[in-house]
Amino acid sequence: MRGHFAGINSIKSGAGNRNGSTAAGLPDGRSRRLQAIARLSALLACALLPAALAQGVTDTEILLGQTAGFTGPVADISSESTAGARLYFDWINAQGGVNGRKIVLESRDDRFNPKQAAENVKAMIETRPPIAFIITRGTPQTEAVLPALKAAGIPLIAPGTGAEIFHQPVNPLVFNLRAKNRVEIAKAVEHMASTGINRIALIHVNDSFGADSLAGFGEKMGELKLTPVLVTSFDRTTGDTAAAIAALGKANPQVAFVVGSTAHISGLINKARAAGIGTQFVTMSNNSAKGFVKALGANARGVMVVQGMPNPRSSRPIAREMARLAKDQKDFVSSQPAIEGFAAAKLTVEALRRAGKKPTPRGLIDALESMKDVDLGGIEINYSRTSHTGGDLAEMSIIDARGEFLQ
């Protein structure tokens, strides 16, 4: 409420001088009367403010915030997931909203830059604080916004990352929807090993996302008693994968797990293919957007992607529901990221309903932690005070000749 009460803080009681007057030259009695009037006016002004406005709730609206890379290397997945969320919010609003309030989502572009992500969240909290933030994108970016969220006590729902640090130890403000990165890469390693493949490589981005994936990869490889033929990284800032590609060519693995953003990984695969490297590539669910397929072009066919969300063409209830709401929207991209955003919106709406007619950030957190066996339409959610891990889906898919994910 700081911004709304700035004027009140400027009203200070003036100490009377030795002549019985205030510093402004007014008699003490008159000064006290004016101060009393000022305080009464301030209290009336407070009473006229919409209830819990500073917490993102007015009589007619519920404000949610988001920062994500709508331009830059993750523009496609950010746009597709946000479109899925807006599709569901728009439908809820058309039904009258939540307890008579329409949901408003304010999204800001951080260009996949952690510093910009932090600045976006800080600015939103200082100017128009939302009741919650949803669907950030990226591990370093999500890490960067946590200090501002902690200072304001505002929860983050369904961050677009599966990093272990957002699961253990439990962060009281972060509610995960997707499976852990380590679950995804372990699933992929196990799948490839089950086919008899044992010459395995890992190329990862050198940030916290890459480090987390490396840990999961190492754990599963150790469990299977396999030794990788290559483990190397590339710089996230420059995106230069030349050295990694050269090392890959020399190692000649049967399969290479590649971990990084859409722009970096599509570029790596395209350059590897141009260099005559024919290894099987496997990447993580952060590259499940249609934009990833487009960026690969003729090299898309055969690339495998671990999926953390149901196939939008599947028979799962959430897929059918999204398809029904999107049937008249010709520009809507039906994809796994869209399902992720759609599910995040469903999760948020259910929490807002449970938070009651006067929701607050604290009430929303309590509502989320009360969720047991909540079915979002094929995605089951179980939260508690000791676990904020939501879904655990990790399924293998492969891009076919049409550019579709077969899952």
N, C-alpha and C positions, 0 to 999 in steps of 0.2 A: 504493500500500500504506500510505499515511500513516495512515488510520484504524485499520488493524489493528495498527499498531506504535506507537500512541501510548503504550501502557503501557511499552514498552521504553525509549522516550526519557526516561521519568521516572526510570529507574534510572541514577544517576550515581555515579561513584567519588568517595568522600569523601576529601579530603586529610587526612592524619594531622596531629594537633597536636603540640606540642612534648613532650607527655607520652607519646607513642607510642599515642594513642587517636584514634579518628575523632571527627567532630563529634557523633555520636550517643553518644559515651562508651564505645564498644567498643574493645577492643584491636585493633591493626593486623591481626594474624593472623586473628582471628575475622572482622573486617570483610571481609578479602579472600576468606575462605571463603564468606561469605554472598553476596558479589558474584559469585563464580564460580558459585554455585548459581543465583542470579538469572539470570545470562547463559545458563546451560545450560537453565533452564526456558523462557526466551524463545526459544532456538533450537528447542527441542522444540515449542513452540507454533507457530512458523513452519512447522516440518516437517509439522504436522498440518493446516495450512490447505490448502484445495483449491488445486491448481496454477493459477497465473495468475489467481487470483480477482479481483485488482484490475483485470484486463484483460477482465473480462466472461465468463470461462470457468471452469466448475467441472467436476467429474467427470461431472455429469449435465446441465448446462445451458450454453447460449450466450446471453448477454444482449445485446440490441440496444436502442438508445434512439431516441426520437422526440419532437420537439416540433412541434405544428401547431395551427392554429386550429379546434378542434373546436366552439367556439362563436364567434359573431361573423360577419363578412361572408364567410368562406370555409368555413363549417362543412360544407356539403354536399360540396364537392370533397375536403376533408380526410377526412371520414368515409368517402366512397366509395373513395378510394385506399387508405386504411388497411384497410378491409374486404377489398379485393382482396389486399393483402399477407398479412393474417391467414388468408385462405382457403388460400393456398399453404403458409404456414408450418404450419398445422394439418394439412394433408395430409402434408407432410414428416415432422412429428412422429409421425403415425400409422404411418408406415413405419419408425420407429425413430430419426428425427432425422438429424443429420449426425455421422458417426463416433460414434454411440451417444449423442449429446447432443441434448436437445430445445431448440428455439429459443424464447426468451422475448422478447417485444417489450413494452417499457415505454413507453407513450405518455402525454405530458402536454399539456394544453391551454394554448396561449399567447394565445388569443383574437385572433390575428393581430396581436399587439403585439410589435414587435421587442425591446423591453426585457424583456418577459416570456419571450420565446423564449430570450434570452441567460441569464436567471436559471434557467430550466428546465434548460438544458444544464449550466450550472455546478453546479447542485444535484445532478444525476444523477452527474456526474463525481466530485463530492466525497463522495457517500454510497454509490453503487453503480455504479462506472464500467462502461459497456458496452464491448464490443469495437469497436462502430461505431454510428453514428447513421444513420438512413435517413429518406427522404421528409419533409424539412422542407417548409414551404409558404410561399412568398412570397420576393421578392428582398430587401427590407430585413431580413426576419426571418432569412434565411439568412446575410446579411452579419453580422448581430449575433452569431451563434453561433460564427463563425470564430475569434475570439481564444481562446475556451476550448478549442476543438478543437485549435488549434495548440499551446497550452501542454501539452495532455495527449497529443498525437500520435495522436489518434483520427480515423479517416476518416469521411467523410460520403458515403453512397451514394444516388444518385438524388434529389437535391434537387428539390423541386417548383417550379423556376424555370429559365428558359432564358436568364438574363442573361449577357451577354458576359463580365462580370467573373469568372465561375466557369469560363470556358473559356480566356481569354487575359488575362494570362499564366497558364500552367498552375499551378493550386494543387495541390500534391502530395497533399493530403488529400481533395479533392473529385472524385467520379466521377459525371459527368453521364449521365443516361439519355435525357432528352427533347432535342429540337432546340433550337437557340438561338432566343430571341425574334426576333432580326433575320431569321432564316431564315423564321419564320412570317409576319411582317408583310410581308416582301419577296414571299413567295409570294402573299399575299392582294392586294397592290397590283398585282402582275403579272397576276394572274387578272382582276381587275376592269378593268384597262387594256386587256386583250386583247379585252374585249367592247365597246370603244369608249367607255367611261366616262372622262371627263377632269376632271370637277368633283368633286374629292376633298377630304375634310376629315379631320382627326385631332383627337380629344379624348382626352387621356390624364391619368392620375393623376399628381400632382406628386411622385413618389418615384423611386427608382432603377429600378424596373420601367418606369415611364412614360418616364423619360429614355432607357433602353435601346431601348425600342420607337420613340421619336421618332428616335433615330439611325438605326435600320434603315429606318424610313419615309422619312426624308430621303435616305438613300443610294439607295434604289430609285426614288424620285420623280425624283431628279437623273439617274439612269441612263436613265430613260424620258423625260427632258426635259419633265416635268410640274411645274406649280406648284400647290400646294394652295390651295384657296379659303379654308381656315380651318385654323389650328393653335392650339389652346387647351388649357388644363389645368384641373383642379379639385383641391381640397385633399383629401388622403387621410384626414386626421384627422376633419374635419367631414363629408366626403362631399357637400358642397354643390355641386350641378351646375347651379343655376339660371342663373348667368351664362353657362355654356357652352351651355346649351339655348337661351337667348336669342340668342347669337351664331350658333348653328347655324341657327336659324330665319331670320336675316337673310342668311346666306351661301347658303342653299338649295343644298347640294351634291347630286349624284346618289348619292353613297355617303359614309358617315361611318364611319371606323375608330374604335372606342371601346375604350380600354385601361384596365382597372382591375379591382377585385374583383367578384365575383358580385353582392353587395348594391348596390354603387355603379352598376354598368353596367345591371343590370335596372331599378333605380330611374330612371336617366337615360332609358332607352328608353321606359319606361312614361309618364314625364312628357312626353317629346317627343311621343309619340303623342297624349296628352291635349291637347297644345297644337296639334295638327293638323299636325305635321311628318311628312311621309311618306317621308323619305329611306331608302335601304337602309342597314341597320346591319350592320357586320362587327366581330366581336370575336375575341379570342385564345383559345388552348386552355385557359387557366386558367378559362374559363367553359364548360367542356364537361360539367359535372355535370348530372344530371337536376334538381337543385335550381335551376339557372339557368332551365331551361324552366318549372318550376313558378312561380318568382318573376315571370316575364314574363306568365304567364297567357294571356289572349286575344291579347297582342301577340307571342307567341313565334313564330308562323308567319312564315316568310320571313327571320328573322334568320339571318345566316351566321356560322359559327364555324370558325376554323382549328383542325384537330385535329392533335395531336402524337402520338396513339396510334391503333392500328387500331380499326376499328369492332368492338364486341363481338359483333355478329351476322354478321361476315364469315367467310370460309372460312379465314382465317389460322389456323395451328396453335395459337397462343396463345389466340385467341378460342374455339376449340373446346375447348381444355383447360380454360379457366376455366369455360365453360358446363357441362362434364362434372362438375367438382368442386362447382359451385354448384347442381346440379339439384335437390337436396333441401332447399335453404335458401330458403324462400319469401320471406324478407325481404331477401335479397341484391339490391343494385341493380347490374345489369349495365350498365356505362357505360365510356366512355373513361378516366375517372379510376380506375375499378376495374382496368382493364387496366394502367394505369400502375403501380398498387400491386402487382399480380400480377407484372408484369415485374420490378419492383424486388426483389421477394422471390426470384424465380428467379435474378436476377443475384447477389444476396447469398449464396444457398445455393451456387451454383456457385463463388463466390470462397472461401467457407468450406471447401468440399471440397478445393479446390486448395491451401488454406493448411495442410492436413495435420491430424494428430491432436492437435497442440498449437498451435492457432492463437493468434496475438497480433495486435494492431493493425498492427504492422510487417509481419508475415507476410501479413496480409490485403491490405495495400496492394501488396505484391509480387505476390500472386496476381491481383489485379485488373489490374495493369499487364502481366501475362503473357497477358491475354485477346486473342486474335486470331481474327477470323471466328467469334465465338461467336454462335450463332443461338438466340435465346430463344423462337422459334416465329413468326418473321416480323419480328422486330426484331433486327437484326445489330449486334453490339458489337465495337468495335476500340479497345483502349486501348494505351498505351505510356507510357514516361516523359515523352514530349514531347507527348502528347495524351490528355486525359481527357474528350474529347467522345464520347458514346456514339451514340445514334440521331440520325437526321436527318430523320425523317418529318414532313412538313407537308402536310396535305391539306385541301381545302375541304369544308365540309359546310353543309347548310341544314336548319333545323327545319321539319318538315312539319306537316300538320294534326293528326296524331296526337301531336305532341310528341316525335317521334323525330328523331335526326340522320341525314339522308341524306348519306352520305359516299362 
